[in-house]
Amino acid sequence: MAILDDIRRFWDDDAATYDNAPGHRPTSAAVQAAWTAALEALLPTAPSNVLDCGAGTGFLSLMAARLGHRVTALDLSSQMLAKLSAAAEAEGLDIAVVVAPAHEPPMAPDGHGFDAVIERHLLWTLPDPVAALRAWRAVVASNGRLVAIESMWGDSDRLEALRGRAWDLVKRWRGTAPDHHGPYPAAVRGALPLGTGTHPRSVARLVAESGWTAPRLVRLRDVEWTSKLEQRLPERLLGVVPRFAIVAT
């Protein structure tokens, strides 16, 4: 699929500087603690088999491994996974990595299925998020769960779209470095079902459509709160994007 080559190329090129953006890899101990508490509450009891889809440089994978889970990290970008492997080695963590698109997940290492499939800010980059969600469901154990961590951004909500434009103005005023090495290709973004933004309503609908049962929403308020505490003025007045998880079984 040609679009996957374009997506892979973008994230391979982005890997070198991806972790420089605070939103991608928070350096605040409080924000890290909030994320760790949120993930621990969302995952099954450790140790369990966890598949991290769209793992990137390892934000969730490293956290889950620190919590004692057996983690397999899946990503289309080999360069992103190379950064993840280096970080895992530096911490003495054992994380298996698989280079493949999201709709081609591996089987669990013990053959009994994954206890949880997790993702963070991946769904918007997928050409067919329903196909990926169905594929993840196929490799999860009978009592396993999905944990889809997303935020509300872009044109999915008028207020969040305005907030995003205000943030862009403040970043330009401060001369803040962009979050990525370059803009996402417009043609690729236009072909993505969620390329213009994600909303709890659309994510929950896709999860249900793909066959997962009993989707429920968890607002990640402590992550939002601690992130806001790290902001200066006028950024604090603009607040942070709403963060949430859709959990299903």
C-alpha positions in Angstrom: 0.0 0.0 0.0 1.7 3.2 -1.2 0.2 5.4 1.6 2.0 3.2 4.2 5.3 3.9 2.5 4.7 7.6 2.9 3.7 7.2 6.5 6.7 5.0 7.2 9.0 7.6 5.6 7.6 10.4 7.7 8.1 8.7 11.0 11.5 7.3 10.1 12.6 10.9 9.4 10.9 12.1 12.5 12.6 9.6 14.9 15.8 11.5 15.4 14.0 14.5 17.0 10.7 13.1 18.1 11.5 12.9 21.8 12.6 16.5 21.9 8.9 17.7 22.0 7.6 17.7 25.7 4.3 16.3 24.6 5.9 13.3 23.1 8.2 12.5 26.0 7.4 14.6 29.2 10.5 15.3 31.3 8.5 16.5 34.4 8.5 13.9 37.2 4.9 14.8 38.1 3.6 14.4 34.6 5.5 11.1 34.3 4.0 9.9 37.6 0.5 10.9 36.4 0.9 8.9 33.2 2.3 5.9 35.1 -0.7 5.9 37.6 -3.1 6.2 34.7 -1.6 3.3 32.7 -1.3 1.1 35.8 -5.0 1.6 36.5 -6.0 0.8 32.8 -3.9 -2.3 32.4 -4.5 -5.8 33.9 -2.5 -6.8 37.0 1.2 -7.3 36.2 2.8 -9.4 34.9 0.7 -9.6 31.7 1.3 -9.8 28.0 0.9 -6.3 26.5 1.0 -5.4 22.9 1.8 -1.7 22.3 0.7 -0.7 18.8 2.3 2.3 17.1 4.8 2.2 20.0 7.1 4.8 18.4 10.1 5.6 20.6 8.5 3.7 23.5 6.4 6.1 25.7 3.9 3.5 26.7 6.1 0.4 26.2 8.8 1.6 28.6 6.2 2.6 31.2 4.4 -0.8 31.0 7.7 -2.7 31.2 8.7 -0.6 34.3 5.3 -1.7 35.8 6.4 -5.4 35.3 4.5 -6.3 32.2 5.9 -8.4 29.3 5.8 -5.9 26.4 5.8 -6.4 22.7 6.2 -3.1 20.7 4.8 -2.9 17.2 5.5 0.0 14.8 5.8 0.6 11.1 9.0 2.7 11.6 12.2 0.8 12.2 13.9 4.1 13.2 11.4 4.8 15.9 11.8 1.2 17.3 15.6 1.6 17.2 15.2 4.5 19.6 12.8 2.4 21.8 15.3 -0.5 21.9 18.2 1.9 22.9 16.1 3.4 25.7 15.0 -0.1 27.0 18.6 -1.3 27.0 19.7 1.7 28.9 17.2 0.9 31.6 17.7 -2.8 31.5 14.2 -3.5 30.3 13.3 -6.5 28.0 10.9 -5.3 25.3 10.4 -7.3 22.1 10.1 -5.1 19.0 8.2 -6.0 15.7 8.5 -3.8 12.6 5.1 -4.1 10.8 2.0 -2.0 10.1 -0.7 -1.8 12.8 -3.1 -4.1 11.0 -0.5 -6.9 11.0 0.1 -7.5 14.8 2.2 -10.4 16.0 0.9 -13.3 18.1 1.7 -13.2 21.8 5.0 -14.8 22.7 3.4 -17.5 24.8 0.7 -18.3 22.1 -2.2 -17.7 24.5 -3.0 -14.1 23.3 -2.2 -10.7 24.7 -3.8 -9.6 27.9 -4.0 -6.0 26.7 -3.5 -4.1 23.5 -2.6 -0.5 24.0 -2.0 2.5 21.7 -1.4 6.2 22.2 -2.2 8.8 19.5 -2.0 6.2 16.7 -5.5 5.9 15.4 -5.4 9.2 13.5 -2.4 8.0 11.4 -4.1 4.8 10.2 -5.6 4.5 6.7 -8.1 1.9 8.1 -8.4 2.1 11.9 -11.3 -0.4 11.9 -9.2 -3.0 10.2 -6.4 -2.4 12.7 -8.8 -2.6 15.7 -10.2 -5.9 14.4 -6.7 -7.3 13.9 -5.8 -6.4 17.5 -8.9 -8.1 18.7 -7.9 -11.3 16.9 -4.6 -11.6 18.9 -6.0 -10.7 22.3 -6.8 -13.3 24.9 -10.5 -14.2 25.5 -10.6 -11.9 28.6 -8.1 -9.4 27.2 -8.8 -5.7 26.8 -8.1 -2.7 24.5 -6.8 0.5 25.9 -6.9 3.3 23.3 -5.3 6.5 24.6 -6.2 9.6 22.6 -6.8 13.3 22.9 -9.5 15.6 21.5 -7.9 17.8 18.9 -8.3 19.3 15.4 -11.5 19.9 13.5 -13.4 17.2 15.5 -14.4 19.9 17.9 -14.8 23.7 17.2 -13.4 24.8 20.6 -10.4 22.5 20.4 -9.7 23.7 16.9 -9.7 27.3 18.2 -7.4 26.3 21.1 -5.1 24.6 18.6 -4.8 27.7 16.5 -4.1 29.9 19.6 -1.4 27.5 20.6 0.2 27.8 17.2 0.2 31.5 17.5 1.9 31.4 21.0 4.5 28.9 19.7 5.4 31.2 16.8 5.6 34.2 19.2 8.0 32.3 21.5 9.9 30.8 18.6 9.3 27.3 19.9 10.6 24.5 17.8 7.9 22.5 16.0 6.9 19.1 17.4 8.0 17.3 14.2 10.8 17.6 11.7 8.3 18.8 9.1 4.5 19.0 8.3 2.6 15.8 7.7 2.0 15.3 4.0 -1.3 16.9 3.2 -2.2 14.2 0.7 -1.6 11.5 3.3 -3.5 13.4 6.0 -6.5 13.9 3.7 -6.7 10.2 3.0 -6.9 9.3 6.7 -10.3 8.8 8.3 -9.2 10.6 11.5 -6.6 12.8 9.8 -8.3 16.1 10.8 -8.7 15.2 14.5 -10.0 12.8 17.1 -13.0 13.0 19.3 -14.2 10.6 22.0 -17.4 10.0 20.0 -15.6 8.9 16.9 -13.1 6.7 18.7 -15.8 5.0 20.7 -17.8 4.4 17.5 -14.8 2.9 15.7 -14.0 0.6 18.6 -17.6 -0.7 18.8 -17.7 -1.1 15.0 -14.6 -3.3 15.1 -16.2 -5.8 17.4 -14.8 -4.8 20.8 -17.5 -4.9 23.5 -18.6 -2.5 26.2 -16.4 0.5 25.3 -16.1 2.9 28.2 -14.4 6.2 28.5 -11.9 7.2 31.1 -10.8 10.9 31.3 -7.1 11.3 32.2 -7.6 14.3 34.4 -4.5 13.9 36.5 -2.4 13.9 33.3 -4.1 17.0 32.2 -3.7 18.7 35.6 0.0 18.0 36.0 0.6 19.0 32.4 -1.1 22.3 33.0 0.9 23.0 36.2 4.1 22.8 34.1 2.9 25.6 31.8 3.8 29.3 31.8 1.6 32.2 31.0 -0.1 32.7 28.6 0.0 29.0 27.8 -1.7 28.1 31.1 -4.6 30.3 30.2 -5.1 28.2 27.0 -5.0 25.0 29.0 -4.4 21.5 27.6 -6.2 19.3 25.2 -8.6 16.8 26.9 -7.0 13.4 27.2 -9.0 10.2 27.5 -8.9 6.4 27.1 -11.4 4.2 25.5 -11.3 0.8 27.2 -13.1 -2.2 25.8 -13.0 -6.0 26.2 
